[in-house]
């Protein structure tokens, strides 16, 4: 039998030490379960590792790694989602090496990024699985990097192996960021960083006091997937249930079934996943769900839209889903992942802000029913770290209600970018021009992390308004691309939700604004009145934002590029537009 309450763990310095602790104190308790869906209508095949079994597999693979590489060497993880990925990641850390969480070369749309990351990280060894071994070996052949299949290493390899003395200040893994056209940037996350951030997340979501089951489909090469589905369960000693992202995309009800099957489930997803479930899960599928045991649903999009939580709750309220489980959150890879979070059990913090005032850098209230109001959700308060809102040019700390760059300081902030000292100094080495008035975390000297995100603080809540680099400036006024995108996708039913990008391009008389949007999968291009669609989008954006769109381009589903975390890449969409890649699309 599986007791729901694990004993509290003493403070360890590294994740492998926690694995060893749970293997010794709760050897037969479930640690990681991967739910495979081998067929289209599969209900799921469960494969589970206990803490004792996980510890044995980690030590066996770590022993094999130490035979082939030196401490500090990079170990690239080109594994599919599953328990072998978890084993490979923890084994690299246990061996005193630096893990590089990646994915097999066959992942659609990410081949060029994988090549770039491998060239930047220069791994000494690659870990994969026997199922992916052939394609990974072919991919690594030119680079002459040895490949180890984690599931082919025998248990006996762990015999007599002694783990090196852990150094919490040493780099544990490189978390490669996503979302732009620049060269790959690997954030150096130390053992201390990831343990600190796991503890911060557990505290923020109430999992330090109450047992939970972490349920996730986010890819393990993504920062939130790695911390929420691996690091946090290891630190707390609670079960983690994994599924493949592709299995979720093929049938979103699979995720909801896992949430229903595990009491006090804690999970995370971006905006699009909640909207996808709301629209795609059938009434017949809903009838078999009981979601009253769900404890926490994290939304880590930037920004978080209250309407997404409302639609999701309306879709599944009859299944017992509580409205108070929604926890809008904010984070980034440079801070390991988690920075701020709304707490479970509290109502969603909603803010209606004046669009014109927001364009000038002021967060002023507006009526929620005003069509020109911007509706945003609060992302709660810092999780064991300090957050300031700063003028990105002068470095001056701004007052409540003023919009500026979000800057962060805490034990979870990474040590910098791998092999990029100039960028490390610029992003991780900022200082503030003055002390923050009334900072709830207290004043602290030292450097701060430039997040590149814009936000403000209202009623003690962090509100994320957008990305600094994505901001569209027309005639001296700021426009947030996600607001323009939301207006465009609501203007016509044939625009695919959350699969469009708004951005600025150079023009003769200043910046011009372009929208590139995919059409809905349920509608054939030949059946769409494209001129009527473009007129509707232009009229809606003009009425709500006072913007004249220079171009509206309708493209096929899948043509708008996304980052490795599934978000639309505005920078890459803009680059492709300027290169003429969408010339074959339908412009208007």
N, C-alpha and C positions, 0 to 999 in steps of 0.2 A: 504493500500500500504506500501511496505517496502522500505524506503529510503536507499540508498546504503552507506551513510556516517553517522556513529554514532557519537554523540558528544564525544569529548575527555573527558576521565575520570580523575578526580583528583587522586593523588597518595594515594592509600589505602594500608594497611599493610597486609591484608589477602585476600584470594580468596572469602570467604563468604561476606566480606565487598563489594567487587566489584559486586557480584551477587545482593546484596541489592541495590547498587547504580543504576545498570541498571534497576532493577525492579521499582524503583521510577522514573527514568527519561525517560525510553523507555519501558514501561510495555508490549506493544503489539508487540514489535519487536521479530522476531524469534531468539531463543537462540541455542537450540540443536535439530537436526533432526536425527532420526535413520531410515535408509532405510533397511527394512527387505525384504528378498527374500525367502518366504516360500515354493516355488516350484522350480524345476530345471530350468524352463524357465521364471520365474517371472521377470518382469521389475522393481519390487521394490514397496513396500508399505511404504509410508512415515508417520512417527509419530513425531510430533513436540511439543516442549515445548517453550513457550514464556518466556521472562525474568521474568515476573510477576508470571507465573505458576511454573517456576523453583524455584523461591524464596519461594513460598508457600510450595512446596514439600520438599525442603531442610529443612525449619523450622519445618514442621510436623515430618519428620523422625528424625531430631535432637532432638526434644522434646521427642520422643519415646526412643531414645538412652540414654538420660539423666535419664530416669526412670529406666534403667537397668544397667547402668555402671557409674563409676566415671570419672571426668575429668582426662585426661592423659591415660585412658585405651585404649588398642588396639582394633580396629574394623576391622575385616577381611572382605574383599569384595569378596564374592564367587558368583559374578553375571555374567551372560552372557553379551556380548557386547550390549549396548543399553543405553537409557536415564536413566533407573533405576540405572545403574552403576554410571553415572555422579552424580545423586542425592545422592546416597549412599556415594560416596567419599566426596562431598561437605558438606553433613550433618555431617559426622564424624568430619570434620574440624570445622564446625560451633558449634558443641557441645563441643569443647575443647578437643576432643579425638584424637587418632593417627590412621589414616587410614592405612590399609595394603592391597594394591591393589593385588588381586589374581584372581582366576578363578574357575569355578565349578569343582568338582572332576571328571567329565566325560571327561575332555579335554584329547584327546589321547596323550599318551607318557609323561605326566607330573604328573602322580599320585604320584610317589615317591617324587618328588620335593615339591609337595603341602603338603604332610605329614611332610617333614622336615621343611618347612617354618612355618607351623602351630605350630609345637613343639617349634621352636625357638621364634616366636612372642608371643605365649601364649595369644591369643585374649580373651577378656572378653565377646565379642559378635560377632556374624557373621551376615552380611547383604547379602541377596540374593533376588530372585524374586519368585513369586508364581509358575512360570513355572519350576524353578529349585529347589523348596523347598523340594521335597521328597528326591532327591538324596543328597542334602546338609544336610538335617536333619539326614539322615542315616549316612553320613560321620562324622558328629559332635557328634553323640550320645555317642560314647565312651569317648570323651573328656568332655562331659557334658557342652558344650558351648551353650548358648541360641541362637536361630536363629530368625531373623526378616525378613519377606518378605517386601521389601520396598514398593511395589505397593499395599499392603494391609493396610498400615497405612493411616487412614482417614485424609483428609485436616483439620478437626476440631482439630486434635492434635496440630496444630500450634497456636491455640488460646491462647493468654496470655503468650506464651512462651517467655522468655527473654534470648537472647544469652549471654554467658559469655563474659567478657571483653577480647578481643583478645590479645595475647602475640606473637608478630612477631618472637621472639627468641625461642619460644616453637617448639617442633617437630610436624610437620603437618602430615607426613606419613613416613612409612618405605618402601623404594624402594629396593626390593630384587634383587640382581644381579644374572646373569645367566652365564653359560658357562664353568663350571669346575666341578670336582668331589668332591671338598671340601664341607664342611658344608655350608648351606645357609648363606649369609651375607646380612643383612638388613641395607641399608644406611639411616641414620636419616636425612631427609630433613625438614628444618624448614619452617614456613610460609614465612619468609623473603627470604629464598633461592628460593622457587618456584616462588614467585612474581618477584624477581630479574631476574631469568632465563627466565621467560615468556617475560619480558620487553626486555631483551637482544636479544631473538629470534625475537621478533616483529621488533626491530630496524634493526637487521642484514638482514632480508628479506624484508625490506621496508614496512612492514605492520603498522608501527607507523604513517606513513605519508599518506598511501593510504588504503582504506578499502579492505578487502579480505574476502573470505569464506574459512574456513579451511575444507578440505575434507580428510577424513582418514579412512583407514581400519586397521591400525596397532592396535594391542590389547591394551586396556586401562590399563592393568597391566604392560605394558612395558613402560620404561621411556619416549621414544620419543612419543609414542601414547598418554600418559597421559598429557604431557606438550603441545604438538602441538594441540591436539584435545579437551583438557579441559582447562588447565591453561591459555594458550595464548588467546583463544577466550573470556574467562571470564575477563581477564585483559583489553582487547581491546574492548569488547562489540560487537564482530562480530559473525556471524552465524558459527556454526560447524555442519558439515554433516558427520554422521558416518555410516559405514557398518561393517558387521561381516567379520573377516579375512577368514573364511571358504567360505563365499560367493564370495570373490575375487578369492580364489584358484580354486573354481569350475568354475568360468567364469570371467577371468580378464577384459573383456570388460565392466563389471559393474562399475568398478572403473573409467574407461575412460569416461563412460556416465555421471557419476556424475561430473567429471572435466569439461566436456563440458556444463553441465547444469547450472553451477554456475560461473558467471563472476568473474575474478581475483581469481581463485581458487589457494589455497596454499596447497600442499600435500607433503608427504614424503614416501619413500619406500627404501628397501635395493636393492643391485645390482640384486639379483635374480628376483625380481618383475619386473624390467624394461626389463630384458632379456626374462622373461616369457611372458610379453605383446607383445614384438617384434615378438616372434615365434608363439604364440597361438591365437592372435586376427585375425580373418578372414577378407578377403577383404570386404565381405558383412557387417560385423560389422563396419569396418572402414568407409564405405560409409555414415553411419548415424552420424558420429562424426564431430564436429567442435571444434578444440582445440586451436584456436587463442586467446581465452580469458584466457588461463592458465597463471598465474603470476609467480609461483615458484614451482619447483619440486626439493625436497631435496633428496639427496642420502647420507645416513649416514653410509655406509659400511666402513670397515677398511681393506685394503685401497680401495679407489674409483678408478675404472678402466675407463679410457676415452672411451674405446671401448663400454662399456655399454651405455653411453650417446649417442655415435655415432649411434649405432644400433637402439636405441629407437627413436632418431630423424629421422633417415632414414625411419623407419617404419611408422612414423606419420607426416612427413613434409607435405604431401599432404593434411592433415587435418588441416593445419594452425599452427602446433606446432612450436614455435620459439626456435631456438637453445639456446638462451641466458637465458632461464628459468631454465636450469639445475644448481643446486647449491650444489656441493659437500660440505659436512660438516663433522665435527668431534665433538664427545662428548662422555660422559660416565655417568653412573648413579651416581657416586660419586660427579660429578659436576652438579647434578640435571639432565641435559642431554646435553645442547648445550654449546660448547666451542668456536669453530671456524666455520666460514661459508664463502663460496664464495657468492658474492652479485649478485642478479638477474640483468639482463640487461648487464652483462659483459661476454665476451667470456670465454669458459672453459680454465682454465690455465693447459696446458699440459707440462709434463716433461718427457723426455727420459733420463734415467740414466744408466750409465755403471754398468752392473751386478757385475763384478769383484771388482770394486771400492766400490760398495755398500756393498759387503761382508766384506770389511775391515773397514766399518764405514764412508765412504766418498761418498757424492752425487756429482758425476762428470757427466757432460753432455755426451750424446752419440747420434749418428744419429738415428732418429726415425725408419728408415728402417733397422737398424742393428738387426739381429735376436736375439742377446744376450742383447739387450737393454731392460730395465724394464720401462714400460710405466705407469705413475701414473698421477692422477689429483690433482691439488692443492686444499686445503680445505680453502682457503681464510685467513682471519685475525681474531684475537680474537674478540668476541662479548662482550665488556664491562668487560674484565678481562685480566689478564696477563698470558702469556705463555712463558716458557723457555725450551730450549733443554739442557739436563744435562747428564754428564757422570753418569750412574747409580751406579757406584762403588765409585767414589771419590766425587761426588756431584758438580764437577766443571762445570760451565756453558760453553757450547760449542759455537763455532763460526758458522756463516752461512755456510751451506754445510756439516757440520759434523752431523753424525747420533747419536742420543742419546735418552734417555728417555724424554718423554713429561711431563712437570710438570706445574701445573695450580694453580693460586691464584685468588680469586674473591669472591664477595658476594653470588654467587650461589653454592660454594663448601659446601657440606654437613658437618654436625658437627661430623660425624664419623660412626662407625658400631655399631648397636644395641647390647648391652651386650658383646662387644668384645674390651676391652680397649687396649690390646697389639697390635692387628691388627690396631686399630684406630691410635695409636701412630706411627706405622710403615708406614702406607699409607698416613695419613692426617698430619703428624707432621714432614715432611722432611724440612731440611734447605739447603741453597745453600752455596757452598764453597766460592763463590765470586759473586760480582754483575755482571749482564749481560751487556755486551757492547751494547749500542744503543738499549735498550729495548723500543719499541715504546709506551709502556704503562707507562713508568716511573718506578723508583725503589720504592720498598715497602718492609719494614721489615716484619718479621713474617714467618709463616710456609707455606709450599707448598704441594699440592696434588701430590703424585706419581701415575701416571696413569697406569703404566705398559705397555704403548704403546711406540713404537719406531717411531721416525720421525726426520725431519730436516726442516730447513727454507731456501727457495730459492726465490729470487726476492720478498721478503716480504710475501710469501705464506707458510703456514704450509703444509708439505707433510707427510702423515702418511705412514710408510713403513711396519709396522707389530706389532705383540705382542711380548713383551720381553720373556714371558714364553713359547711361541710357537716356538721360534727361534731354528733352527736345526744347530748344530755345528758339522762339520765333518772335521777332519784333520786341526783344527784350523780356518776353514773358516765358515762364517755365511751364512745360506741359509734360505730364507723366505718361509714358507710352502705354502703361497698363490701363489707364483710364480711357485713352483713345481706343485701345483694343476692345475694352468692355463695351463701349458705345457701338463700335463697328459690328461686333458679333451679335448684339441685340437688335441691330437694324434690319437684319434679313435672316430668315430661317435657314437659308442654304449656306451661311457662313459657319464653318466648323468651330465649335467652342474651344477656346484655349489652344488653337492651332493657327495663330496669326501673329504678325509682328508689325508694330508701328515704329518708325524711326525717321530721323532727319537726314537729308542729303544736301550737298552744296548746290546753291542756285545762283543765278545772276544777281538777284536782289536780296540775297539772304538765304536762310535755311528753308528747304522745301520738305514737306511731310508726305511720307509714302506709307501705305498699308499693303502688305502682302498677306493674303489669307487663303487657307485651304477651303475647298468646298466640302460640304458634309459627305461622308461616305454613303449615306442613304440616298443621295441624289446624284444622278448622272449629269455631267457637264452639259450635255446636249439638251437636257430638260430644264436648264436654268436660263432665265431671262437675264443675261449678264448686264446689259445696259440698265435694266431696272434695279438690279442689285447694287451696282456702283452708284446710281443716283441716290438710292436709299442710304447707303453708307456715307456718301458725301454730305447729304442733307443732315443726317443725325450728328455727324462730327461737327459740322458747321454750327448747328443749333446749340449743341451742348458745350462745345469748347471754343467756338469762335475761330476755328481753323479751316482754311481751305486746303483740302488734300490735293497735292500735285499729281498723285497717281494712286489708283486702286488696282491691284493685281490679284486675280483669282487663279489659284494653282491647284494641282491635283493633291489628294490626300497623301501625306508623307513628304511633300516637297519643301515644307518649312522645316529647316534643321532644328534639332534639339540637342541639348547638352547631355552628358552622360547620366545626369540625374533626371532627365525627362522634361526639363523646362525648355521652352522655346529660346533659341539663341538669336537674339535681335542683332548682335554684332555680325554673326555669320550670315544671317538673312540679308542684312544691309550690304555686306561685301558681295554676296552673290548677285544681288540686284544691280549693284554698280558694275559688276562684271558682265551683265547682260544675260545671266543664267535663266532669268524668268521671261526672256523675250518670247518664248513659245507659249507662255501663259496668256490669260485673257486680261488685257489692261483696259482701264477706262478712266 
